Amino acid sequence: MFVNLPVEDLGRSRSFFTEVGYTFNDDFCDGSALCLELGPTLHAMLLDREHFASFHDSRVAEPGTVETLVCLSARAGRRWTPWSTGPSRPAAPTCGGRITA
């Protein structure tokens, strides 16, 4: 599971989490993202605000408020099926669905 969080300053974020004992997976770090390792299959993606905004069409929450995106990974060979949208439930433009075997 990947929890995606917007941050103001990637350098300060890396310094803080390193100082309190966390590690980063540098294979998934770049100038706009840090991959904080929380457990064997649990990660926090710390994204600069511009990169975080690229995941959805809404405005990124202001600092001091709470916003997160949760992403689940699945093994290859699984099929993704969009959730039912029906007339009273328009499709989400960038997410939503279930993974089936």
Salt bridges, closest charged atoms under 4 A:
GLU8 OE2 - ARG49 NE 3.29
ASP26 OD1 - ARG14 NH2 2.92
GLU62 OE2 - ARG59 NH2 3.64
GLU67 OE2 - HIS56 NE2 3.18
